Amino acid sequence: MQTAKIGVQMFNLKEKIVELGAYETLRKLSELGYHYVEVTQIQMTEENVAELRRASVDFGIKIASISAPLDTMPGMPGESLTKDFDKIVNDCRLLDCNFIRIGMMPIQLMGHKDQAMEYIRNAEAMAERLAEHGIELYYHNHHIEFEKYDGKCLLDIMKDNTSKLGFELDVHWVQRGGENPINVINRFAGRVSLIHLKDYRIGNMNVSEEDFKDMSKFMQKFTNIIEFAELGQGNLDIKGIIEAGVKSGVQYFLIEQDDTYGRDPFDTLKDSGDYLRELGYGDWF
């Protein structure tokens, strides 16, 4: 029996949230047929949490997970699990949510294995602390975690040195990191409950004679034509990814598109949803 669900990661709706508010943004998602969301890029003020809860009840939307860093960046505003633990746990209770995800490791740790692993040890300790409250903690990858140390990529080192911390695999960033998303999902079986679905597209270079006057500018253009794409409009095996995810224990497949290149994000979400329904996943929404 199918138990996995398809929803929306709200990253590319951050401007809509500013424009419409959390409640009306979720209303629009419900009108598109979505009933599961991952909350991010929204200040979790008392008012916003209340609006999320009200929308959840009114529109039958499940808050699958919320976002919180382990620590805030120096000089940056916002909540963190280290500083605001009780408040974030209470938000989870109010929103009937038992998944928290870390969007990325601090920028200054990237490329430094020992510092990154110290951070992951702290994340593991936080996962153990959250487990006492019935909440699971997940780490979301980008491409940087596929840097190799002694022949092994950092993401696997992170997995092999933790047991409570889960992983939210982002299939576009896995591909950008040089790995096959299906292979990585299989390797992380039992440790992945959340997957970010976004396609991987090679964009149109649109080269002109002007581009050849400065080869450094041409090469910059040539090597940076990868785009975030609506599902079905790139080259990833989305059906294979979903099948592997289900076998590996994934509970939520969350559609995300970091950049919509000027398109209204609600329109891109409609396209991605329509594609998944064409693949036969209409009952998962």
Backbone as JSON, one array per atom type, in Angstrom:
{
  "sequence": "MQTAKIGVQMFNLKEKIVELGAYETLRKLSELGYHYVEVTQIQMTEENVAELRRASVDFGIKIASISAPLDTMPGMPGESLTKDFDKIVNDCRLLDCNFIRIGMMPIQLMGHKDQAMEYIRNAEAMAERLAEHGIELYYHNHHIEFEKYDGKCLLDIMKDNTSKLGFELDVHWVQRGGENPINVINRFAGRVSLIHLKDYRIGNMNVSEEDFKDMSKFMQKFTNIIEFAELGQGNLDIKGIIEAGVKSGVQYFLIEQDDTYGRDPFDTLKDSGDYLRELGYGDWF",
  "N": [[0.85, -1.2, 0.0], [0.54, 2.2, -0.88], [2.23, 4.76, 0.82], [3.79, 7.04, 0.78], [3.95, 10.59, 0.16], [3.29, 13.46, -1.93], [4.41, 16.75, -2.04], [5.05, 20.28, -1.48], [8.01, 22.14, -1.36], [8.64, 25.16, 0.13], [10.5, 27.08, -0.69], [10.79, 28.53, -3.16], [8.59, 30.09, -3.01], [8.92, 32.23, -1.43], [8.75, 34.99, -2.02], [6.08, 35.16, -2.66], [4.97, 34.65, -0.2], [5.68, 36.94, 1.19], [4.21, 38.77, -0.32], [1.52, 37.79, -0.31], [1.09, 36.63, 2.16], [1.29, 33.95, 4.58], [-1.06, 32.4, 4.91], [-2.74, 32.86, 2.62], [-0.98, 32.04, 0.65], [-0.8, 29.3, 1.12], [-3.45, 28.72, 0.6], [-3.53, 29.07, -2.18], [-1.85, 26.97, -2.94], [-3.38, 24.8, -2.16], [-5.47, 25.06, -3.96], [-4.18, 24.3, -6.23], [-4.05, 21.67, -5.81], [-2.33, 20.63, -3.91], [-1.42, 19.18, -0.78], [0.49, 18.91, 1.15], [3.25, 20.37, 2.73], [6.54, 21.77, 3.03], [7.91, 23.96, 5.23], [9.72, 26.89, 4.79], [11.92, 29.77, 4.57], [10.37, 31.69, 5.85], [9.6, 33.87, 8.46], [9.26, 32.62, 11.65], [7.24, 33.85, 13.33], [4.93, 34.51, 16.02], [2.5, 35.23, 14.88], [2.76, 34.32, 12.18], [3.09, 31.56, 12.57], [0.63, 30.97, 13.66], [-0.99, 31.59, 11.45], [-0.11, 29.67, 9.61], [-0.97, 27.38, 10.93], [-3.74, 27.82, 10.93], [-4.27, 27.83, 8.18], [-3.52, 25.24, 7.6], [-5.53, 23.77, 8.86], [-7.87, 24.83, 7.66], [-7.55, 24.32, 4.92], [-6.86, 21.71, 4.71], [-4.14, 20.97, 4.75], [-1.11, 19.37, 5.37], [1.55, 20.13, 7.45], [4.5, 19.09, 6.67], [7.22, 19.35, 7.32], [9.45, 21.64, 9.02], [11.85, 24.33, 8.85], [15.05, 24.89, 10.27], [18.12, 26.25, 11.34], [21.1, 24.8, 12.79], [22.76, 26.57, 14.19], [22.61, 30.14, 14.03], [24.0, 32.19, 11.42], [26.9, 34.21, 12.06], [26.04, 37.45, 13.07], [23.69, 37.37, 11.68], [20.12, 37.56, 11.57], [17.37, 35.69, 13.09], [16.02, 32.46, 14.08], [17.45, 29.64, 15.85], [18.2, 26.16, 16.37], [19.92, 25.72, 18.5], [19.77, 28.06, 20.01], [17.05, 28.61, 20.3], [15.58, 26.38, 21.12], [13.34, 25.37, 22.73], [11.23, 26.96, 21.82], [11.08, 26.32, 19.08], [10.49, 23.59, 19.2], [7.98, 23.8, 20.36], [6.64, 25.13, 18.3], [6.56, 23.05, 16.45], [4.79, 21.33, 17.75], [2.46, 22.9, 17.73], [1.97, 22.97, 15.02], [1.58, 20.37, 14.37], [3.75, 18.79, 13.51], [6.52, 16.71, 12.93], [9.03, 16.71, 11.82], [12.1, 18.32, 11.37], [14.23, 20.25, 9.35], [17.58, 20.91, 8.36], [18.83, 23.38, 6.32], [21.38, 23.8, 5.13], [24.92, 23.43, 5.74], [26.92, 25.77, 7.68], [28.43, 28.36, 5.75], [31.15, 28.94, 6.12], [32.28, 26.55, 6.84], [32.42, 24.92, 4.67], [34.27, 22.83, 2.54], [36.11, 22.16, 4.43], [36.91, 19.45, 5.97], [37.31, 18.48, 8.69], [36.15, 20.52, 10.26], [33.58, 20.5, 9.24], [32.74, 17.95, 10.0], [32.79, 18.18, 12.76], [30.69, 19.9, 13.07], [28.64, 18.21, 12.17], [28.68, 16.27, 14.15], [27.65, 17.79, 16.22], [25.13, 18.22, 15.16], [24.15, 15.62, 15.21], [24.0, 15.23, 17.98], [22.02, 17.1, 18.51], [19.92, 15.93, 17.12], [19.48, 13.68, 18.69], [18.61, 14.93, 21.01], [16.24, 16.15, 20.1], [14.79, 13.88, 19.47], [13.85, 12.99, 21.88], [11.6, 14.44, 22.13], [9.98, 13.45, 20.24], [10.6, 14.28, 17.68], [12.17, 14.38, 14.51], [15.35, 15.01, 13.02], [16.72, 16.35, 10.06], [19.24, 16.55, 7.52], [19.87, 18.6, 4.77], [21.23, 18.22, 1.58], [23.58, 19.85, -0.69], [25.63, 20.36, -3.56], [28.19, 20.48, -2.56], [28.68, 18.61, -0.6], [29.59, 16.39, -1.89], [32.22, 16.47, -2.33], [35.28, 14.72, -2.23], [37.08, 12.85, 0.22], [39.87, 11.08, 0.79], [38.93, 9.31, -1.14], [36.23, 9.03, -0.55], [33.0, 10.41, -0.47], [31.91, 13.39, 1.23], [29.25, 13.4, 2.13], [28.61, 10.69, 2.48], [30.44, 10.08, 4.46], [29.41, 11.64, 6.5], [26.97, 10.3, 6.88], [27.87, 7.76, 7.71], [28.95, 8.28, 10.15], [26.97, 8.94, 11.88], [23.8, 8.25, 13.47], [21.25, 8.95, 14.4], [20.67, 11.32, 13.04], [18.92, 12.25, 10.16], [18.62, 12.31, 6.52], [17.85, 14.64, 4.04], [17.49, 14.29, 0.85], [18.4, 16.03, -2.03], [17.65, 15.83, -5.26], [18.43, 17.19, -7.58], [20.72, 18.62, -6.75], [22.3, 16.48, -6.01], [22.81, 15.33, -8.52], [24.18, 17.49, -9.63], [26.36, 17.38, -8.08], [27.7, 15.31, -9.19], [26.87, 12.68, -8.96], [24.72, 9.79, -9.4], [21.39, 10.23, -8.72], [19.6, 8.11, -8.03], [21.3, 6.02, -7.24], [22.44, 7.17, -4.94], [20.19, 7.54, -3.32], [19.54, 4.85, -2.9], [21.81, 4.05, -1.44], [21.36, 5.43, 0.89], [19.24, 4.26, 2.13], [16.76, 3.85, 4.58], [17.67, 6.03, 5.98], [16.65, 8.25, 4.9], [13.91, 10.24, 4.74], [12.8, 12.35, 3.5], [12.67, 13.89, 0.35], [13.85, 16.21, -2.02], [12.34, 17.11, -4.93], [13.37, 18.14, -8.0], [14.01, 19.08, -11.32], [16.78, 18.74, -13.66], [18.28, 20.7, -15.86], [19.86, 21.42, -18.98], [20.53, 24.52, -20.03], [19.79, 26.95, -22.68], [22.48, 28.28, -24.46], [22.66, 30.55, -26.09], [24.64, 31.94, -27.68], [26.62, 34.66, -28.84], [28.5, 36.62, -31.26], [29.83, 38.48, -29.77], [30.41, 37.17, -27.41], [32.69, 35.72, -27.95], [34.77, 37.46, -27.91], [35.96, 37.74, -25.51], [37.35, 35.21, -24.05], [37.31, 34.23, -21.44], [34.89, 35.13, -20.43], [33.2, 33.79, -22.16], [33.75, 31.13, -21.42], [32.81, 31.19, -18.84], [30.09, 31.44, -19.32], [29.71, 29.12, -20.78], [30.2, 27.06, -18.95], [28.25, 27.38, -17.06], [25.53, 26.73, -17.55], [23.67, 25.11, -16.46], [20.43, 24.5, -15.27], [17.7, 24.88, -12.91], [14.87, 22.94, -13.13], [11.38, 22.53, -14.04], [9.59, 19.58, -13.17], [10.0, 16.87, -15.36], [10.91, 18.43, -17.39], [13.56, 18.35, -17.61], [16.52, 16.29, -17.4], [16.46, 14.22, -15.56], [15.67, 11.0, -14.16], [12.78, 10.88, -13.09], [10.65, 9.17, -12.35], [12.07, 6.81, -11.74], [13.56, 7.77, -9.61], [11.55, 8.32, -7.71], [10.55, 5.73, -7.31], [12.83, 4.45, -6.23], [13.08, 5.99, -3.94], [10.76, 5.34, -2.47], [11.29, 2.64, -1.87], [13.43, 3.06, -0.2], [12.38, 4.19, 2.03], [11.26, 6.76, 1.99], [9.08, 9.35, 2.98], [8.0, 11.8, 2.2], [7.92, 13.44, -0.87], [9.07, 16.35, -2.05], [8.35, 19.07, -4.01], [10.48, 21.38, -5.54], [11.96, 24.37, -6.82], [14.67, 26.11, -7.29], [15.18, 28.42, -8.8], [13.01, 30.06, -10.94], [13.29, 31.46, -13.21], [11.94, 33.81, -13.97], [9.35, 32.94, -14.35], [6.06, 32.61, -12.94], [5.98, 31.15, -9.79], [3.81, 29.58, -8.97], [2.8, 28.74, -11.38], [4.88, 27.1, -12.3], [4.79, 25.12, -10.38], [2.32, 24.02, -10.95], [2.87, 22.87, -13.46], [4.83, 20.95, -12.76], [3.36, 19.38, -10.98], [1.34, 18.45, -12.69], [2.88, 16.86, -14.39], [3.73, 14.8, -12.66], [1.28, 13.68, -12.07], [0.65, 12.7, -14.58], [2.5, 10.66, -14.66], [1.29, 8.89, -13.0], [0.96, 9.4, -10.29], [-1.16, 10.68, -9.06], [-2.77, 10.14, -6.82], [-1.14, 10.63, -4.71], [-1.05, 13.17, -3.79]],
  "CA": [[0.0, 0.0, 0.0], [1.32, 3.43, -0.99], [2.13, 5.65, 1.98], [4.53, 8.27, 0.51], [3.13, 11.71, -0.28], [3.93, 14.49, -2.75], [4.07, 18.09, -1.58], [5.8, 21.44, -1.98], [9.0, 22.84, -0.55], [8.18, 26.52, -0.11], [11.61, 28.0, -0.93], [10.57, 29.46, -4.26], [7.39, 30.87, -2.74], [9.22, 33.22, -0.39], [8.21, 36.29, -2.41], [4.62, 35.06, -2.56], [4.62, 34.74, 1.23], [5.76, 38.37, 1.5], [3.13, 39.45, -1.04], [0.17, 37.31, 0.01], [1.0, 36.08, 3.5], [1.37, 32.48, 4.64], [-2.38, 31.78, 4.78], [-3.19, 32.9, 1.23], [-0.06, 31.22, -0.15], [-1.24, 27.9, 1.26], [-4.72, 28.59, -0.11], [-3.2, 28.87, -3.6], [-1.32, 25.62, -3.1], [-4.51, 23.85, -2.06], [-6.21, 25.17, -5.21], [-3.41, 23.54, -7.21], [-4.16, 20.26, -5.47], [-1.27, 20.2, -2.99], [-1.89, 19.08, 0.6], [1.65, 18.68, 2.02], [4.25, 21.42, 2.5], [7.7, 21.96, 3.9], [7.96, 25.4, 5.48], [11.03, 27.53, 4.85], [11.94, 31.16, 4.09], [9.32, 32.46, 6.51], [9.89, 34.11, 9.87], [8.28, 31.87, 12.45], [6.66, 34.7, 14.37], [3.69, 33.96, 16.58], [1.44, 35.46, 13.9], [2.94, 33.43, 11.03], [2.82, 30.18, 13.0], [-0.83, 30.87, 13.79], [-1.55, 31.58, 10.1], [0.19, 28.35, 9.06], [-1.87, 26.42, 11.58], [-5.11, 28.08, 10.44], [-4.34, 27.37, 6.79], [-3.43, 23.78, 7.64], [-6.86, 23.27, 9.22], [-8.9, 25.28, 6.72], [-7.34, 23.8, 3.57], [-6.47, 20.31, 4.76], [-2.73, 20.87, 4.38], [-0.23, 18.85, 6.4], [2.9, 20.69, 7.53], [5.36, 17.91, 6.73], [8.45, 19.68, 8.03], [9.83, 23.04, 9.1], [13.28, 24.54, 8.67], [15.76, 25.61, 11.32], [19.55, 25.94, 11.37], [21.67, 24.42, 14.08], [23.13, 27.87, 14.74], [22.51, 31.2, 13.04], [25.27, 32.74, 10.96], [27.3, 35.39, 12.83], [25.49, 38.71, 12.63], [22.45, 37.17, 10.93], [18.95, 37.38, 12.44], [16.64, 34.43, 12.92], [16.04, 31.46, 15.14], [18.27, 28.45, 15.65], [17.9, 25.08, 17.31], [20.75, 25.88, 19.69], [19.35, 29.22, 20.79], [15.6, 28.71, 20.45], [15.13, 24.99, 21.11], [12.0, 25.18, 23.28], [10.27, 27.65, 20.96], [10.94, 25.55, 17.83], [9.76, 22.37, 19.56], [6.58, 24.19, 20.56], [6.09, 25.38, 16.96], [6.26, 21.73, 15.87], [3.57, 20.84, 18.39], [1.33, 23.69, 17.25], [1.75, 22.68, 13.6], [1.45, 18.92, 14.22], [4.87, 18.47, 12.62], [7.59, 16.05, 13.7], [10.28, 16.75, 11.06], [12.82, 19.58, 11.2], [15.34, 20.05, 8.43], [18.65, 21.91, 8.27], [18.96, 23.65, 4.9], [22.76, 23.62, 4.69], [25.9, 23.72, 6.77], [27.43, 27.13, 7.57], [29.28, 28.57, 4.59], [32.57, 28.95, 6.46], [32.76, 25.18, 7.06], [32.48, 24.21, 3.41], [35.62, 22.58, 2.08], [36.97, 21.84, 5.57], [36.33, 18.2, 6.46], [37.3, 18.36, 10.14], [35.17, 21.45, 10.8], [32.26, 20.02, 8.82], [32.38, 16.79, 10.8], [32.48, 18.67, 14.11], [29.32, 20.41, 12.94], [27.74, 17.07, 12.05], [28.59, 15.67, 15.49], [26.71, 18.63, 16.97], [23.8, 17.96, 14.6], [23.74, 14.32, 15.74], [23.59, 15.44, 19.37], [20.73, 17.79, 18.48], [18.93, 14.94, 16.68], [19.18, 12.86, 19.86], [17.82, 15.76, 21.93], [14.9, 16.31, 19.52], [14.11, 12.58, 19.5], [13.17, 12.89, 23.18], [10.32, 15.13, 21.96], [9.29, 12.84, 19.12], [10.9, 15.06, 16.48], [13.32, 13.9, 13.77], [16.16, 16.06, 12.41], [17.26, 15.96, 8.76], [20.21, 17.45, 6.88], [19.64, 18.74, 3.33], [22.49, 18.35, 0.83], [23.78, 20.53, -1.97], [26.68, 19.63, -4.28], [29.46, 20.55, -1.85], [28.87, 17.4, 0.22], [30.13, 15.31, -2.72], [33.69, 16.55, -2.34], [35.8, 13.45, -1.7], [38.22, 12.79, 1.14], [40.4, 9.7, 0.74], [38.1, 8.5, -2.02], [34.85, 8.9, -0.06], [32.39, 11.75, -0.45], [31.6, 13.88, 2.56], [27.89, 13.03, 2.55], [28.67, 9.32, 3.0], [31.16, 10.15, 5.74], [28.42, 12.15, 7.45], [26.02, 9.21, 7.17], [28.52, 6.64, 8.4], [29.36, 8.69, 11.5], [25.77, 9.34, 12.62], [22.73, 7.24, 13.44], [19.97, 9.61, 14.62], [20.48, 12.35, 12.02], [18.44, 11.78, 8.87], [19.08, 13.08, 5.37], [16.88, 15.09, 3.05], [18.27, 14.27, -0.39], [17.95, 16.91, -3.1], [18.14, 15.07, -6.4], [19.13, 18.08, -8.51], [22.06, 18.91, -6.22], [23.06, 15.23, -6.11], [23.26, 15.27, -9.91], [25.18, 18.56, -9.82], [27.56, 16.91, -7.37], [28.37, 14.29, -10.0], [26.42, 11.32, -8.64], [23.39, 9.38, -9.86], [20.49, 10.34, -7.56], [19.04, 6.82, -7.64], [22.34, 5.3, -6.5], [22.59, 7.79, -3.62], [18.98, 7.19, -2.56], [19.69, 3.45, -2.49], [22.83, 3.99, -0.39], [20.86, 6.07, 2.11], [18.01, 3.58, 2.54], [16.56, 3.85, 6.02], [18.13, 7.28, 6.58], [16.08, 9.34, 4.11], [12.45, 10.3, 4.76], [12.42, 13.52, 2.72], [13.42, 14.1, -0.89], [13.49, 17.36, -2.83], [12.2, 16.81, -6.35], [13.5, 19.21, -8.98], [14.7, 18.52, -12.47], [18.13, 19.23, -13.96], [18.17, 21.03, -17.28], [20.91, 22.18, -19.64], [19.87, 25.66, -20.64], [20.24, 27.42, -23.99], [23.59, 29.22, -24.26], [22.4, 31.8, -26.81], [25.97, 32.53, -27.9], [26.75, 35.69, -29.88], [29.89, 36.91, -31.61], [30.4, 39.25, -28.67], [30.89, 36.24, -26.39], [34.0, 35.18, -28.31], [35.8, 38.5, -27.79], [36.6, 37.51, -24.22], [37.15, 33.78, -23.84], [36.99, 33.95, -20.03], [33.45, 35.34, -20.29], [32.58, 32.69, -22.88], [33.86, 29.92, -20.61], [31.9, 31.36, -17.71], [28.77, 31.15, -19.85], [29.71, 27.74, -21.23], [30.22, 26.14, -17.82], [27.19, 27.72, -16.1], [24.23, 26.69, -18.23], [22.77, 24.19, -15.76], [19.26, 25.19, -14.72], [16.69, 24.17, -12.12], [13.77, 22.79, -14.08], [10.13, 21.89, -13.69], [9.68, 18.13, -13.34], [9.68, 16.44, -16.72], [11.49, 19.35, -18.37], [15.0, 18.19, -17.54], [17.0, 14.97, -17.83], [16.48, 13.25, -14.47], [14.7, 9.9, -14.19], [11.93, 11.21, -11.94], [9.92, 7.97, -11.93], [13.04, 5.94, -11.09], [13.9, 8.41, -8.33], [10.43, 8.09, -6.78], [10.51, 4.29, -6.98], [13.95, 4.18, -5.32], [12.77, 6.65, -2.68], [9.77, 4.55, -1.73], [11.99, 1.46, -1.35], [14.39, 3.49, 0.83], [11.67, 4.69, 3.21], [10.88, 8.17, 1.88], [7.69, 9.65, 3.31], [7.54, 12.97, 1.48], [8.63, 13.97, -2.03], [8.71, 17.76, -2.0], [8.73, 19.74, -5.25], [11.17, 22.65, -5.32], [12.7, 24.89, -7.96], [15.39, 27.23, -6.69], [15.03, 29.58, -9.68], [11.99, 29.79, -11.96], [13.7, 32.23, -14.38], [10.93, 34.79, -14.34], [8.01, 32.36, -14.36], [5.35, 32.6, -11.67], [6.23, 29.84, -9.18], [2.59, 28.77, -8.96], [2.69, 28.1, -12.7], [5.85, 26.0, -12.39], [4.29, 24.04, -9.53], [1.25, 23.35, -11.7], [3.5, 22.03, -14.48], [5.47, 19.8, -12.11], [2.29, 18.52, -10.47], [0.69, 17.8, -13.84], [3.78, 15.81, -14.88], [3.69, 13.67, -11.74], [-0.01, 13.02, -12.25], [0.76, 11.92, -15.83], [3.26, 9.45, -14.34], [0.45, 7.98, -12.23], [1.05, 9.66, -8.86], [-2.21, 11.6, -8.67], [-3.32, 9.83, -5.49], [-0.14, 10.92, -3.67], [-1.15, 14.58, -3.46]],
  "C": [[0.88, 1.25, 0.0], [1.11, 4.31, 0.24], [2.87, 6.96, 1.75], [3.59, 9.33, -0.06], [3.98, 12.69, -1.1], [3.46, 15.86, -2.27], [4.99, 19.14, -2.17], [6.78, 21.92, -0.93], [8.85, 24.32, -0.87], [9.28, 27.55, -0.39], [11.29, 29.02, -2.02], [9.25, 30.22, -4.15], [7.64, 31.99, -1.74], [8.69, 34.62, -0.73], [6.68, 36.3, -2.37], [4.17, 35.2, -1.11], [4.67, 36.2, 1.67], [4.57, 39.12, 0.92], [1.75, 39.09, -0.51], [-0.02, 36.94, 1.47], [0.98, 34.56, 3.46], [0.02, 31.83, 4.37], [-2.83, 31.73, 3.32], [-2.27, 32.11, 0.31], [-0.46, 29.76, -0.07], [-2.61, 27.69, 0.61], [-4.47, 28.32, -1.6], [-2.66, 27.47, -3.85], [-2.45, 24.59, -3.05], [-5.34, 23.88, -3.35], [-5.5, 24.45, -6.35], [-3.4, 22.05, -6.91], [-3.09, 19.73, -4.54], [-1.79, 20.22, -1.55], [-0.78, 18.77, 1.6], [2.69, 19.76, 1.7], [5.4, 21.29, 3.49], [7.9, 23.47, 4.02], [9.41, 25.87, 5.56], [10.89, 28.95, 4.33], [10.76, 31.96, 4.62], [9.72, 32.64, 7.96], [8.81, 33.44, 10.71], [7.84, 32.7, 13.65], [5.4, 34.03, 14.9], [2.54, 34.09, 15.59], [1.55, 34.49, 12.73], [2.66, 31.97, 11.39], [1.32, 29.97, 13.12], [-1.49, 30.81, 12.41], [-1.29, 30.24, 9.4], [-0.76, 27.3, 9.64], [-3.29, 26.59, 11.06], [-5.28, 27.58, 9.01], [-4.33, 25.85, 6.73], [-4.81, 23.18, 7.92], [-7.88, 23.58, 8.13], [-8.78, 24.6, 5.35], [-6.9, 22.34, 3.54], [-5.03, 20.08, 4.32], [-1.91, 20.4, 5.57], [1.12, 19.57, 6.33], [3.85, 19.52, 7.74], [6.62, 18.19, 7.52], [8.63, 21.19, 8.06], [11.35, 23.12, 9.04], [13.87, 25.31, 9.85], [17.24, 25.25, 11.25], [19.97, 25.46, 12.75], [22.06, 25.67, 14.86], [22.92, 28.91, 13.65], [23.9, 31.66, 12.64], [25.62, 33.97, 11.79], [26.72, 36.67, 12.24], [24.18, 38.6, 11.88], [21.28, 36.98, 11.9], [18.35, 36.0, 12.25], [16.84, 33.48, 14.08], [17.02, 30.35, 14.82], [17.9, 27.41, 16.7], [18.7, 25.22, 18.6], [20.2, 26.95, 20.61], [17.87, 29.2, 21.15], [14.94, 27.33, 20.49], [13.68, 24.84, 21.57], [10.93, 25.8, 22.38], [10.02, 26.85, 19.69], [10.2, 24.25, 18.09], [8.27, 22.68, 19.74], [5.91, 24.5, 19.23], [5.7, 24.06, 16.29], [4.97, 21.18, 16.46], [2.34, 21.57, 17.85], [0.97, 23.33, 15.81], [1.59, 21.2, 13.32], [2.51, 18.39, 13.25], [5.96, 17.8, 13.44], [8.88, 15.92, 12.9], [10.82, 18.18, 11.04], [13.99, 19.32, 10.27], [16.3, 21.25, 8.47], [18.93, 22.13, 6.79], [20.36, 23.48, 4.34], [23.69, 23.89, 5.86], [26.39, 25.16, 6.62], [28.48, 27.26, 6.47], [30.77, 28.44, 4.94], [33.14, 27.55, 6.69], [32.97, 24.41, 5.76], [33.92, 24.06, 2.93], [36.59, 22.23, 3.19], [36.39, 20.61, 6.27], [36.22, 18.16, 7.98], [36.25, 19.28, 10.77], [33.74, 21.01, 10.45], [31.82, 18.85, 9.69], [32.12, 17.16, 12.26], [31.05, 19.21, 14.14], [28.32, 19.26, 12.91], [27.61, 16.33, 13.38], [27.62, 16.46, 16.36], [25.29, 18.42, 16.48], [23.27, 16.62, 15.1], [23.27, 14.44, 17.19], [22.24, 16.15, 19.44], [19.62, 16.83, 18.05], [18.53, 14.05, 17.85], [18.31, 13.64, 20.85], [16.39, 15.93, 21.41], [14.1, 15.02, 19.58], [13.37, 12.38, 20.81], [11.8, 13.56, 23.13], [9.54, 14.58, 20.77], [9.5, 13.54, 17.8], [12.18, 14.52, 15.83], [14.02, 15.07, 13.06], [16.8, 15.54, 11.13], [18.21, 17.02, 8.24], [20.0, 17.41, 5.37], [20.96, 19.01, 2.6], [22.4, 19.36, -0.31], [24.84, 19.72, -2.72], [27.99, 19.54, -3.49], [29.74, 19.3, -1.02], [29.38, 16.22, -0.6], [31.61, 15.5, -3.01], [34.22, 15.29, -1.66], [37.03, 13.66, -0.81], [38.66, 11.34, 1.21], [39.45, 8.78, -0.03], [36.65, 8.36, -1.62], [34.22, 10.28, 0.05], [31.91, 12.09, 0.96], [30.22, 13.42, 3.03], [27.86, 11.61, 3.1], [29.41, 9.26, 4.33], [30.22, 10.64, 6.83], [27.45, 11.05, 7.86], [26.65, 8.14, 8.05], [28.97, 6.98, 9.82], [28.2, 9.24, 12.32], [24.77, 8.18, 12.58], [21.35, 7.87, 13.62], [19.65, 10.63, 13.53], [20.01, 11.72, 10.72], [18.93, 12.69, 7.75], [17.92, 13.38, 4.43], [17.65, 15.24, 1.74], [17.61, 15.14, -1.45], [18.53, 16.37, -4.4], [18.84, 15.94, -7.44], [20.57, 18.32, -8.03], [22.92, 17.65, -6.18], [23.64, 15.1, -7.52], [24.36, 16.31, -10.17], [26.47, 18.2, -9.11], [28.25, 15.75, -8.07], [27.95, 12.86, -9.71], [25.05, 11.06, -9.26], [22.44, 9.42, -8.66], [19.92, 9.0, -7.1], [20.05, 6.01, -6.84], [22.49, 5.84, -5.08], [21.38, 7.46, -2.75], [19.07, 5.75, -2.06], [20.71, 3.31, -1.36], [22.31, 4.51, 0.94], [19.55, 5.46, 2.59], [17.92, 3.51, 4.06], [16.97, 5.13, 6.71], [17.52, 8.49, 5.87], [14.55, 9.24, 4.14], [11.92, 11.43, 3.89], [13.29, 13.62, 1.49], [12.91, 15.38, -1.56], [13.5, 16.96, -4.29], [12.35, 18.08, -7.16], [14.31, 18.65, -10.12], [15.99, 19.3, -12.76], [18.21, 19.45, -15.46], [19.44, 21.74, -17.76], [20.24, 23.29, -20.43], [20.44, 26.01, -22.02], [21.32, 28.48, -23.81], [23.34, 30.56, -24.94], [23.69, 32.58, -27.03], [25.91, 33.55, -29.03], [28.22, 35.91, -30.19], [30.58, 37.67, -30.49], [31.0, 38.35, -27.6], [32.3, 35.73, -26.67], [35.12, 36.22, -28.21], [36.55, 38.39, -26.47], [36.34, 36.06, -23.84], [36.83, 33.43, -22.39], [35.49, 34.13, -19.79], [32.69, 34.23, -21.01], [32.59, 31.42, -22.03], [32.96, 29.99, -19.38], [30.47, 31.0, -18.13], [28.65, 29.66, -20.19], [29.57, 26.75, -20.07], [29.11, 26.4, -16.8], [25.83, 27.76, -16.76], [23.28, 25.67, -17.59], [21.64, 25.0, -15.13], [18.44, 24.26, -13.83], [15.43, 24.11, -12.99], [12.52, 22.21, -13.44], [10.27, 20.39, -13.96], [9.21, 17.73, -14.74], [10.27, 17.33, -17.79], [13.02, 19.35, -18.31], [15.38, 16.78, -17.93], [17.08, 13.95, -16.71], [15.39, 12.2, -14.66], [13.79, 10.03, -12.97], [11.19, 9.97, -11.44], [10.85, 7.01, -11.2], [13.44, 6.45, -9.72], [12.8, 8.14, -7.3], [10.37, 6.63, -6.36], [11.62, 3.93, -6.01], [13.67, 4.79, -3.95], [11.79, 5.85, -1.83], [10.43, 3.32, -1.11], [12.93, 1.82, -0.21], [13.72, 4.12, 2.04], [11.25, 6.14, 3.17], [9.38, 8.33, 2.18], [7.13, 10.82, 2.51], [8.49, 13.3, 0.33], [8.16, 15.41, -2.21], [9.25, 18.49, -3.23], [9.34, 21.1, -4.93], [11.83, 23.07, -6.62], [13.37, 26.18, -7.52], [15.24, 28.53, -7.48], [14.0, 29.21, -10.75], [12.2, 30.66, -13.19], [12.59, 33.12, -14.92], [9.51, 34.25, -14.39], [7.37, 32.49, -12.97], [5.53, 31.22, -11.04], [4.98, 28.97, -9.07], [2.4, 28.06, -10.3], [3.66, 26.93, -12.83], [5.4, 24.83, -11.53], [3.13, 23.3, -10.19], [1.85, 22.41, -12.74], [4.11, 20.77, -13.86], [4.42, 18.83, -11.58], [1.59, 17.76, -11.58], [1.56, 16.65, -14.35], [3.73, 14.59, -13.96], [2.34, 12.93, -11.82], [-0.01, 12.18, -13.53], [1.54, 10.62, -15.6], [2.47, 8.47, -13.49], [0.46, 8.21, -10.74], [-0.04, 10.6, -8.35], [-2.76, 11.38, -7.29], [-2.37, 10.21, -4.35], [-0.21, 12.36, -3.18], [-2.13, 14.83, -2.29]]
}
